[in-house]
Amino acid sequence: MIANPIKWPGGARVACAITFDIDADSLIHISRPKDGFDRLCPVSMGKYGPKVAIPRILDTFKKFDIKQTFFIPAWCMSQYPEMVESILEGGHEIAHHGYIHEDPTRHSPEEQIEWFERALEVHQSLTGSKPVGYRAPVYNVNDTVIELLMKHGFLYESSMMADDIPYILQKDGRQLVELPVHWANDDWPPFAHYPEIDYMMHVQAASTGLAGFWEEFEAQYQARGFWMSIWHPFLTGRLTRWTQVERWLESILDRNDCWFATLSEIAGYVAQQDQDNLQNIRKDTLPYYHNVQIPDL
Ligand SMILES: [Zn+2]
């Protein structure tokens, strides 16, 4: 079913990553900058992530001895430095997710550069190193961001949807590994209900919402592909949902043929295989379009 499945290390059938976007309360501040700070319910819903869900999630990862990747807006890293410390202590990866969850497509190239590089400085000061991975807030990556990632030597991007499995983004002789996302593995549709920022979703029962992710996983497992969740601690880290995730994770790890790794490990492996011409990794060339003229209708 997959034309060019990637042979994973150790004979694993599938590469897996449970990734979290720790947006915390940045979402209400960026959406309602004038009074978001005084909207205590959405602020508290966001704070549930760093304060309650992340310790729970880190405990599970420790119990099963897996290292995973967390995308965090820099502003959230500054607000919750103990959370950053606990993630690093667990040996996990922290990747770039904007400064305060600003949408790149709503800013000029100059503003995007300013926010992106300001975020890099926060990463550097709180983690001691530059991140190598990036996911755009609301997946809104654009060509300015791609340029920034290439300029700053990033290894991978994770906001696009052009394949089931990792592929290479190439532009002007440079490249990034793309670790593709999809809404089917994102917990926003089944679990988010956020009237203050105009998301009025129908919240699913934990088992119903999670069932969609497990179906995505099984298809990738059968096809020897790649499965990655895009979850938020204040949604999937809640008690009922995470209890079920932990049970599922235990059963999957019992199969002994699923490679759970950080995204930098997965992207590094793909980049190396491609560089050594060992596997047929698909390439997408950017920009997709030059000076497109859409006719007036
Ligand atoms: Zn986000």
Residues whose N, C-alpha, C, O or C-beta is under 5 A from the ligand:
A	BS01	ZN	D21 D23 P137 V138
